[in-house]
Amino acid sequence: MTGRVSPFHCPYCGDENLRPGEAGHGAWECHSCLRAFTLSFTGHLARPEGVTR
């Protein structure tokens, strides 16, 4: 996973009219519902015991 993946749709309205936001890394603006949001990678989850790929 890279830090450069862009969202495909707005998490609020579902529209695809997104632009990078001015607030910095991970910031996005939806020009359909006029909301701004950020995306960030939090970390990896522990694999449950007994589960394989």
C-alpha positions as CSV (number, residue, x, y, z in Angstrom):
1,M,0.0,0.0,0.0
2,T,1.3,3.4,-0.8
3,G,0.4,6.8,0.6
4,R,-0.6,8.0,-2.8
5,V,-3.9,6.1,-3.3
6,S,-6.8,8.4,-4.0
7,P,-10.4,7.7,-3.0
8,F,-12.8,6.7,-5.7
9,H,-15.9,8.4,-4.2
10,C,-17.0,10.7,-1.3
11,P,-17.7,8.8,1.9
12,Y,-20.6,11.2,2.6
13,C,-22.5,11.5,-0.7
14,G,-20.9,8.8,-2.9
15,D,-20.1,11.2,-5.7
16,E,-16.8,11.0,-7.6
17,N,-16.3,14.8,-7.9
18,L,-13.3,14.9,-5.6
19,R,-10.2,17.1,-5.6
20,P,-7.1,17.1,-3.4
21,G,-7.7,19.4,-0.4
22,E,-5.6,22.4,0.6
23,A,-5.2,21.2,4.2
24,G,-2.3,18.9,3.3
25,H,-1.5,15.3,2.9
26,G,-4.6,13.1,2.8
27,A,-7.0,15.9,2.6
28,W,-9.8,15.8,0.0
29,E,-12.7,18.0,-1.0
30,C,-16.0,16.9,-2.5
31,H,-17.3,19.5,-4.9
32,S,-20.8,17.8,-5.0
33,C,-21.7,17.9,-1.3
34,L,-19.1,20.6,-0.4
35,R,-17.5,18.6,2.4
36,A,-13.8,18.2,3.2
37,F,-12.3,15.1,4.7
38,T,-9.0,13.4,5.3
39,L,-7.8,9.9,4.8
40,S,-5.0,8.3,6.7
41,F,-3.5,4.8,7.2
42,T,-3.8,3.8,10.9
43,G,-1.9,0.5,10.9
44,H,-2.1,-3.2,10.4
45,L,-4.4,-5.5,12.3
46,A,-3.2,-8.6,14.1
47,R,-4.1,-11.8,12.2
48,P,-6.5,-13.9,14.3
49,E,-4.9,-17.2,15.5
50,G,-5.4,-20.1,13.0
51,V,-6.2,-17.8,10.0
52,T,-3.9,-18.1,7.0
53,R,-3.8,-16.0,3.9
